[in-house]
């Protein structure tokens, strides 16, 4: 069967998007999903997202990692599906949709290329040595690092993601360095099993962890630089709980086409 697909990217985090409101695309086969995401033998992407109908919401987001397995929340994917929904005419300037971690609200610019996505509240951050561990819709490990530009993120991230503590369930590994009044972040993502150009739930986790690390409270705004561009995180923190968390950044359609599945 031939289906129409769209390719979107958010700060270099790229995804295949499929309008599956008619439920014609069967996404139960992990081998098919991983083949479509393969950069040599398929379309290529860090993951694949199916937009489907859901009663009471503008749409539902069904997300799979590039390895073909169902995934936890993807922040940049969430921003891209909002831009996709606007392209399809499902929404105008705002959206309410449901994903694997619950309900999300979002706003999108009139041009359709800048999305502000509300993330889940966070009330728990633990430590692993000097690193911070928290869940922003997906689990994340945050490590402050010097000389991040030259760090071997694949080797070091792979080692942490596959150590005795995290091997079973997996974790996304983020390395962060303060530079030029912002944070530079590089991420090794589980499911992709490699470094990606950006990770939305990852930069969100970094912003929250750094607020705790620096004993900051109140309404905070945290600019982030990733390999694929610039993102911004704004949130409120009372010293115990993070609320009103928004992941903000670009979302852009790259191309579209047809593929046999």
Protein Blocks (a to p, Z undefined) as FASTA:
>chain_A
ZZddddddeehiacddddfklomacckbfklmmmmmpmklmnopabdcdddddehiabdc
ddddfkopacdddfklmmmmmmmmmmnomamkbccdddfkbccdddddfkopaccddddd
dfbdcdehjbccddehiacdddddehklmpcfklmmmmmmmmmklmmnopaddddddeeh
iacdddddehjlpacfbdfklmmmmmmmmmmmnopgcjdddddddfkbccddddddehla
cchiacddddddfbdcdddZZ
